[in-house]
Amino acid sequence: MLSIRIFLFLLLWIFPLATSGAYFMDQDEDLTYDEDFEDENYFEDAIPLPSLAQAPQVELDYFHPEVQYITYEDQDAPVIQMYPSLQEDSIRTSVVNFVQEYLSVEHGQVVYQSGYSADDVHYAYVAQAKNGIPFINAVANLAIYDGRVVSFGSSFVKPDLYAPSNPAVSINDAIRNAEEALHGTYNQHPVTVNYLARPDNSAALVYTIQIENEPLSIWKEAHVDAHSGAVLSAIDFVDESSYRAVPIDRQSILDGTRRIRNPQNYRASRLGWHNDGEFRRSRTQGNNVLAHRYNRTTRQSSRGLRFHYKYDTRRRPSHRTNIRASTTNAFYVMNAVHDFTYLYGFTEKAFNFQHTNFGLGGKDNDSVTVSVQDPTRVNNANFATPPDGQSGRAKFFIYDGWRDSAMDNSLLVHEYTHGITNRMTGGGTARCLKDPQSKGLGEGWSDAMADWTEQRGPTIKDLIQGVYVKNNFERGIRHYPYSVDKKINPLLFSHLNKLSEVHAVGEIWANVLHQVHTSLVQRHGFSSSARSNPNTQHGNVVFLHLFIDALALQPCNPNFMQARDAWLKADQNRYRGRHKCLLWKAFAFRGMGVDAKGAKTPPYVDGFKFLPGALDIMGIALVLWLLVYTIHLPLAVQCLKLSINATVSLGLPANLTWIRDDFDLPSLVFDLRFMQEGQDVGLASAGVVMEPEQVSGTVAVRFQEKGLYTLVAVVTNSDSDTPEQIAESNRVAVLSGFTPTPSIPRPTTTPTSTATESSNSNIKHSNGINLGAIVGGVIGGLVLLAMLGVMFMVIRRRSQALRRRVTFHRDRMFTPNPDQKATYVNGSPMPHLMIVSASATEAASHGSSEDLESNLSPKTPLMTETQDSRSSRTSTSTRPATSYHDESAHSGPLHPKTERLTTYHLQTAHK
């Protein structure tokens, strides 16, 4: 038996290592990659991997101080004093001064750690300090837009006791203690001295030491007490995963194979995928990724950088061709994720993974190292994310002895996303997704990224994850498929009360983001070129922008509510809040509405309310103005669920047609669409000719104006006009004070129809009599009349109610007391008065208010008399000057209709 085991071990591991070779060939710019998917999935005689020792389970608590996170609306955002120079030193000074003042900490207790600018927003990350020594777990981050702080997160603490700032234990002793406690060795990364906030409200002085054990997938940052030598806590850089997400273009090898030519994006990888800035490689190595099989120093390649290795599922993963195919696939997918996330903001200055950063910010020498068919474990994969400047490390293992996890693209995307979220949250420290809930968010982000990459059309499909590696076609490796249908996936925010394991927590967040993604695509359409063009306004493009932007905005170790608020603030920063209502609806659908409750500990209470649209006076005036001028008005006020789709061209000159689509009232953002027989005749805004964007049979131009209500018209209505004649005639009408553009570009392209064409079917052009315009005009007029009628009825009813309360009959408002003598005012007799309420309309008359007014001089003090019940009808209220009141109780009967007496001033009694 022993000899058989030895033979099988040699067959499975040693023989493939000895027979798999590397080829150093001439280089060629025509790169082709084979993802090596196979149509069939034939499994036979699977041999399990040898049993391997696992890492000892060392549990060390890492304390996470409470996080405060605030987002500000524009008018409420604090102003930050920015120095005239925009150099890094001046920005650092401004940020540090603001945080010190904002948190009321002493000078010198805040140190700047990192920061960068992207899309007009500057992101800054600072740490609390004592005697110049920074804290590890007391940090803050802020985002600055247009000189104002739009979001601020902080986990600063107020320790009762600080350890002395001079270490008492040597570095060598500290390293030895860390190695023993964490079962690894010191990896030679520089040791630093930091303060560590403790649960007992003290601050310990610690050595920060990195410990590794690569065969056991250990890579941790140890915090060793610099006075006692004890290992107080540790941060695990390795993210484990027991499930697989969706692929970039295909779900797994089960979907078949395809060959991809020149996939690199030179905006993201300026030297391509096989040049690291120092050497041109003919292997699966470059500036972003180094892919290899475990313990093999030679990476796989073929002549001319053509990686055409076909993966055969009928052979074992250790077959030589399968090893090369697996390495090639991992290299391709990891590079592809690097490139498209680079376009959306995960760049050098945002702490990405590259060997050379070309002087564009961040730290060099941290490309991702990928080990495929790694024998150190089975049925898993992981990604280790150290701080910026150290290489990320991914490992992919064999499932069930037969299925190569590196052939499941969903897993590759999922694991790389762990590197993105850990680097971008907290400013490149890789320490800010380490508490249980934020780890769960990390799993959710990774699933959501894979979900995003797999979707191929305007209908966002339900997603079953992990079909290939688990051979489960019903629910994969998750509890439920990701779906907007609550019957298919019932997970809500409140399920956090029952779920605590990080992957289960991640399911909740990933499904929330699936809801957001679906809503955005339904509203704004789908771009099939989203991975190469981030500059459109399609729903999937908007989603990934918000995804990346929110990571930089959120605080260290965020909870669900803070992650949600970061998405809303990201939309405010980038799109001026255009999608605010849509986002609130999506979050509320899964229990994360404005009334949701819960932070990092139970109970978690669902909230299904979302913010309504702010229809202020200016907004109402704009709606009425648009209806009066009868413009094309597909109006969608998202939060109020109001939709008016009417083509209206009445009231304009015969040769003018207004084209409007996707008009969002709360944010005053306009999307203009125009088509003339499938040709682009151009579109202008604010006197500037804008480049069109082709969308589903129309030409769309999307823009945002900071001024109020910018409206643009384009001349279209003429049977004889061709696009060229329109361009030459320069017939452009612009409102709001703008002048016509000098010219309109001639048409160059014919838009192609897509699956979203039906969404724009209401956009027509006038040719003679526009029946749709007439019908739309009638509808618009009826809507206007209905609105005015409702307003009139409301005003009328309120005025009647007010009249019943504060007005009374002009001729019958005073009732004399026959038993009381007259009192003289300015020499004229005047009876004592009992002022009755408006309900006493049948009371006896005693002159008119005009007669009374004639007896009162302008200097006569106001008379006030109150009586609250029949038993006590005459209580006196005295003004500062002389007051006239009845000194005796009124004994006469009240009018039958009088229920109570009300106080009135005489000056308001006359008509």
Buried (B, 14 or more C-beta within 10 A) or exposed (E): EEEEEEEEEEEBBEBBBEEBEBEEBEBEEEBBBBBBBBEEBEEEEBEEBEEEEEBEEBEBEBBBBEBBBBBBEEEEBBEBEBEEEEEEEEBBBBBBBBBBBBBEBEEEBBBBBBBBBBEEBBBBBBBBBBEEBBBBBBBBBBBBBEEBBBBBBBBBBEBEEBBEEEBEBEBEEBBBBBBEBBBBBBBEBEBEBBBBBBEEEBBBBBBBBBBBBBBBBBBBBBBBBBBEBBBBBBBBBBBBBBBBBBBBBBBBBBBEBEEBEEBBBEEBBBBBBBBBBEEEBBBBBBBBBBBBBBEBEEBBBBEBBBBBBEBBBEEBBBBBBBBBBBBBBBBBBBBBBBBBBBBBBBBBBBBBBBBBBEEEBBBBEBBBBBBBBBBBBBBBBBBBBBBBBBBBBBBBBBBBBBBBBBBBBBBBBBBBBBBBBBBBBBBBBBBBBBBBBBBBBBBBBBBBBBBBBBBEEBEBBBBBBBBBBBBBEEBBBBBBBBBBEEEEBEBBBBBBEEBEEBBBBBBBBBBBBBBBBBBBBBBBBBBBEBBBBBEBBBBBBBBBBBBBBBBBBBBBBBBBBBBBBBBBBBBBBBBBBBBBBBBBBBBBBBBBBEEBEBEBEEEBEBBBEBBBBEBEEEBEEBBEEBBEBBBBBBBBBBBEEEEBBBBBBBEBEEBBBBBBBBBBBBBBBBBBBBBBEBBBBBBBBBBEBBEBBBBBBBBBBBBBBEEEBBBBBBBBBBEEBBBEEBBEEEBBBBEEEBEBBEEBBBBEEEBEEBEBBEBBEBBBBBEEEBEBBBEBBEBBBEBBEEBEEEEEEEEEEEEEEEEEEEBBBEEBBBBBBEEBEEBEBEEEEBBBBBBBBBBBBEBEEBBBBEEBEEBBEEEBBBBBBBBEEEEEBBBEEEEEEEBBBBEEEBEEEBBEEBEBBBBBEBEEBBE
